[in-house]
Amino acid sequence: MQQGELFSQEQTLPAVPDTLWARLARSSFRSRFHLNCQDMTYLTGKGLPVVAEHGRDFITRRLAPANPKKDGKQTPWKGHPVFVAQHATGTCCRSCLEKWHGFIKYQPLSPMQQTYVLAVIMGWLERELERENKKGSL
């Protein structure tokens, strides 16, 4: 393997439907989540690609199994930008994945479903960065 070969084929995340963002915006619970200063600093310091890898790991270990350990309580409320994004997007547990995204509970998430969940989380984080940039330019 040559230098740079490992990262030469970046994975493109699927588009997230605008209807999902509209539904989440109408939820008084989901729409109240935003990154705090510490999470924003972490996100900008590490960068989206590194945080995406963290998200991929969290999804694989905590959401993808058919019966995740401590389902419904496996995602902390704070401590990482991905955790906040998961609560904001209904990707925090298998019940929320079923309600918000139609992924049947008690069945393992396919690789395609895992990639979609990551796309939702990263899309929300990108929106938070845009929100922060707009706030800073006022």
N, C-alpha and C positions, 0 to 999 in steps of 0.2 A: 504494500500500500504506500502510495506516495503522499508527501505532505499536502494537506488541503483536501485530499480525496474523501476523508471521512465526512466533511461538511459540504461537499460539492453538490449534494442533492438535498437541498432543504425541503422539508415537508411543507406543502401548502395546506393550510387549514381550510375547511369548507366554509362557504358563506353562511352566515346566520340570518334566518328570515327576519325581515323588518317587523313582521307580525309578532314575533317573540318579544322584541324590544318594546313594542307597544303594549303587549299584555303585562310585561314586568313593570312598566311605567304606571299602569293602572292599579297595581297592587300597592296599597299603603304600606304593607310590611316590607316587600322587596325593594321598593323605591326609596326607602329611608337609608339604605346602606350606601356609604361612601368611604373612601380610604381616608384614614387620618394622616396627620403629618408624618408620623413615623413610618407608616406603610408606604406613603408616597416617596419618602426618601429612600426606602429600601428598594422600591420598584425602579426608580430612576437610577439609583446607584448600581444595582445588579444588571438592569436592562431587561427588556421583554424576553429575549431568547433564554436567558438563565431562569427567569421566573416561569417561563413556559415549561422548561424541563422539570422544575419543582412541581408544577401543576400536573404534568404527565405522570410523575411518580405518585402523587397523592391520588389521582384517579385510578391508577393501576392497583394500588394497595388498598385504598379505602372505599372505592365505589364499584369497581369492575366485578368483584366476586358476586355470585348469586346471593349469598347471605353474608354481607360484610360484618366483621366484628363490631359490636356496639352500634348497629345501624340506627340512625336517627340521632346519634350522639357522637359520630366519628369525626365531625368537622368542628374544630374549635371556632369560637365567635371572633377571635382576634389572634394576632401573633404572626400573620403572614398575609400579604395582599391576596393570595389565592383563596384563603379561607373566607375573607370578606366577599370576594367575588362569587364564591360558591353559594353563600347565603343570599346574595343579591340576585342570583340567576336561577335559583331553584335547582342547583346541582350539588347540594350539600349532603343528601342522603337518597336512598333508593325510593322512599315515598315521594319526595319532592321531584325526583327524576321522572317518576311515573306520572305525577300530576301535571308537571310543567312541560315535559318533553315526550311523554308517551312511551317511555322505556319500561317494559314489563318488569315488575318487581320479582325477585326470586329466580331470575335468569341472568347468567353472566352477561356483562356488556361485551359486545363484539368489538374488534379493533376499530371498525368504522364508527360505532357509537362512542367509543372512548375519544376518538379524534374529534367528533362533533362536540362532546362535552368540553374538551380543551378549547375548541374554537369559540364556544360561548363564553367561557371564562376569560380568554384572552381578548375577545371582543369587548367585554365589559371593562377590562383593565385599560384597553386603548381609549375607550370612551371616558374613563376617569382621568386619564392623562390629558385628553382634549379639554375636559371640563376644568381641570387645574390650570391649563395654559390660558384658557379664556378668562378665568378668574384673575390670573396674574397680569393679564394685559389690560384690565379695566382701569 
